Amino acid sequence: MLNDKISTSRNRAVWAHEYVEDFPGQQDVLRYALLSSAPETKDNNFTWKDFQTKII
């Protein structure tokens, strides 16, 4: 699934409610990581590796 696009219809997404359950109190971390890629002028290739790089 490497380099697959996020697709809610294929259940490949970061679901906010699951993130909050798995990482309680870390909502601002996800918010920062997502906003650091804004504004989107094209599809964004989200990866967990890039997410880790942005928040460390």
BAFI-3210 file (N, C-alpha, C; in Angstrom, 3 decimals, decimal comma, padded with zeros to 6 digits):
// residues 56
n [1|2|3|4|5|6|7|8|9|10|11|12|13|14|15|16|17|18|19|20|21|22|23|24|25|26|27|28|29|30|31|32|33|34|35|36|37|38|39|40|41|42|43|44|45|46|47|48|49|50|51|52|53|54|55|56]
n.u [000,824|002,153|002,679|000,052|-002,860|-004,738|-007,916|-011,179|-013,241|-011,979|-011,190|-008,739|-007,418|-006,749|-008,492|-010,145|-011,491|-010,392|-007,692|-007,779|-008,615|-006,455|-004,292|-004,585|-005,113|-003,408|-004,316|-003,593|-001,129|-001,681|-003,284|-001,406|000,418|-001,188|-001,977|000,469|000,932|-000,722|-001,637|-003,405|-002,647|-002,654|-003,122|-002,267|000,363|000,113|002,106|003,054|005,696|006,487|004,749|005,837|008,343|007,617|006,574|008,524]
n.v [-001,185|001,106|004,419|004,640|006,526|008,462|007,295|007,403|005,771|003,396|002,798|003,795|005,912|008,542|008,397|010,694|010,223|007,770|008,421|010,229|008,483|006,682|008,354|010,115|013,493|014,548|016,050|018,563|018,055|016,493|018,359|020,437|019,094|018,579|021,177|022,271|021,560|023,083|025,903|023,525|022,908|020,891|017,305|015,855|013,897|012,023|010,602|008,442|008,612|011,178|012,643|012,055|013,277|015,974|016,523|016,108]
n.w [000,000|-000,137|-001,126|-002,011|-002,667|-000,323|000,406|001,132|000,330|-000,105|002,351|003,213|005,065|007,438|010,139|012,061|014,543|015,322|015,521|017,694|019,704|019,773|020,269|022,685|023,671|021,806|019,681|018,663|017,531|015,231|013,924|013,455|011,738|009,500|008,753|008,119|005,562|004,091|001,971|000,059|-003,226|-004,877|-004,967|-001,868|-000,729|001,782|004,270|006,926|007,697|006,795|008,399|010,945|010,652|010,486|013,026|014,889]
ca.u [000,000|003,066|002,372|-001,350|-003,535|-005,779|-009,209|-012,160|-014,045|-011,170|-010,853|-007,337|-007,495|-006,501|-009,802|-009,929|-011,948|-009,433|-006,476|-008,023|-008,647|-005,122|-003,333|-005,355|-004,427|-002,454|-005,043|-002,847|-000,040|-002,266|-003,709|-000,195|000,958|-002,066|-001,938|001,788|000,887|-001,723|-002,842|-003,200|-002,928|-002,712|-003,282|-001,191|000,769|000,322|002,784|003,337|007,091|006,464|004,082|006,821|009,362|007,060|006,233|009,693]
ca.v [000,000|002,230|005,435|004,672|007,748|008,348|007,069|006,985|004,673|002,176|002,737|004,178|007,290|008,775|008,732|011,569|009,610|006,733|009,108|010,758|007,334|006,090|009,363|011,099|014,734|014,907|016,599|019,679|017,499|016,175|019,629|021,093|018,348|018,785|022,577|022,598|021,267|023,956|025,490|022,477|023,277|019,612|016,210|015,744|012,514|011,828|009,392|008,491|009,041|012,633|013,105|011,984|014,284|017,291|016,755|015,893]
ca.w [000,000|-000,186|-002,134|-002,402|-002,265|000,688|-000,216|002,135|-000,205|000,018|003,773|003,423|005,540|008,857|010,692|013,221|015,799|015,689|015,953|019,039|020,618|019,869|020,732|023,449|024,011|020,753|018,543|018,086|016,720|013,927|013,325|012,953|010,594|008,343|008,335|007,584|004,126|003,477|001,268|-000,934|-004,616|-005,587|-004,011|-000,910|-000,509|003,217|004,741|008,354|007,823|006,680|009,611|012,028|010,396|010,775|014,435|015,778]
c.u [000,872|002,748|000,951|-001,969|-004,539|-007,113|-010,184|-012,993|-013,302|-010,677|-009,359|-007,336|-007,044|-007,838|-009,594|-010,345|-010,994|-008,122|-006,641|-008,053|-007,245|-004,078|-004,058|-004,504|-003,445|-003,132|-004,269|-001,694|-000,545|-002,681|-002,512|000,330|000,112|-001,997|-000,584|001,883|-000,084|-001,069|-002,519|-003,578|-002,951|-002,933|-002,046|-000,891|001,117|001,054|003,034|004,771|007,175|005,807|005,074|007,894|008,863|006,869|007,422|010,549]
c.v [001,255|003,129|005,368|005,962|007,455|008,242|006,585|005,822|003,342|001,969|002,940|005,654|007,347|009,254|009,494|010,900|008,496|007,349|009,597|009,629|006,783|007,044|010,458|012,320|015,211|015,490|017,735|019,203|017,176|017,442|020,365|020,407|018,565|020,224|022,974|022,301|022,176|025,210|024,454|022,997|022,040|018,532|016,119|014,272|012,335|010,531|009,544|008,948|010,568|013,259|013,128|013,058|015,675|017,543|016,588|017,135]
c.w [000,000|-001,373|-002,678|-001,892|-001,160|-000,019|000,840|001,630|-000,133|001,448|004,022|003,784|006,994|009,410|011,993|014,527|016,252|016,175|017,393|020,068|020,844|020,449|021,506|023,806|022,948|019,507|017,876|017,214|015,319|013,201|012,725|011,695|009,342|007,834|007,755|006,087|003,380|002,906|000,209|-002,307|-005,500|-004,537|-003,126|-000,678|000,963|003,473|006,237|008,595|007,753|007,910|010,773|011,878|010,774|012,252|015,386|015,842]
res [m|l|n|d|k|i|s|t|s|r|n|r|a|v|w|a|h|e|y|v|e|d|f|p|g|q|q|d|v|l|r|y|a|l|l|s|s|a|p|e|t|k|d|n|n|f|t|w|k|d|f|q|t|k|i|i]
***
